[in-house]
Amino acid sequence: MINKHYYAPKQLAGLTVNPSLHFVYLAGCDSGTLRQEWEKAFAPAHVYTYDRLTAVAEHAWWLWTEGPEAVRELP
């Protein structure tokens, strides 16, 4: 049995973001439609998300090819 948990940015309101958090990758399809809310919820971390449907293979490809460079470029 797979437990699925879905959260909205507003559910993070009032929580303290770890100051060591620099990057958040949201793999949920269409999570980018709330990009500004996610960025506010995880500030000052950089948030990477998609505003469309995405396949698992696309996430794996990004994590393998573009992800390492994106993380290296973080301040």
C-alpha positions in Angstrom: 0.0 0.0 0.0 1.3 3.4 -1.0 0.6 6.3 1.2 0.2 9.6 -0.7 0.5 12.9 1.0 -0.4 16.1 -0.7 0.5 19.5 0.7 -0.2 23.0 -0.3 2.2 25.9 0.4 -0.3 27.4 2.9 0.0 24.3 5.0 3.7 25.3 5.6 2.7 28.7 7.0 4.1 29.2 10.5 6.7 26.5 10.2 10.4 27.4 10.5 12.4 26.7 7.4 15.8 25.3 8.2 18.4 28.0 7.4 20.6 25.3 5.8 17.9 24.6 3.2 19.1 26.0 -0.1 17.2 24.1 -2.8 13.8 22.4 -3.1 12.8 20.3 -6.1 9.1 19.7 -6.3 8.4 16.7 -8.6 4.6 17.1 -8.5 2.9 17.7 -11.8 1.5 21.3 -12.1 3.1 22.3 -8.8 4.6 25.3 -10.7 1.1 26.8 -10.9 1.7 27.8 -7.3 5.4 28.7 -7.8 5.3 32.1 -6.0 3.5 30.5 -3.0 6.1 27.7 -2.9 9.0 30.2 -3.1 7.5 32.2 -0.3 6.9 29.0 1.9 10.5 27.8 1.4 12.3 31.2 1.3 15.1 31.9 1.0 15.7 28.5 -0.7 15.6 28.2 -4.5 12.5 26.3 -5.6 12.5 24.3 -8.9 9.1 23.1 -10.0 7.1 22.4 -13.2 3.9 24.1 -14.3 2.8 21.1 -16.5 2.5 17.4 -16.5 5.8 15.6 -16.1 6.9 12.0 -16.5 9.1 10.2 -14.0 11.7 9.8 -16.7 11.9 13.6 -17.1 12.6 14.0 -13.4 15.3 11.3 -13.5 16.8 12.9 -16.5 16.9 16.4 -14.9 18.4 15.0 -11.7 21.1 13.2 -13.6 21.9 15.9 -16.2 20.9 19.4 -15.0 20.5 18.9 -11.3 24.1 18.7 -10.2 25.0 22.0 -12.0 21.9 23.7 -10.6 23.0 22.8 -7.1 26.6 23.7 -7.7 25.5 27.2 -8.8 23.7 27.9 -5.5 25.2 30.7 -3.4 
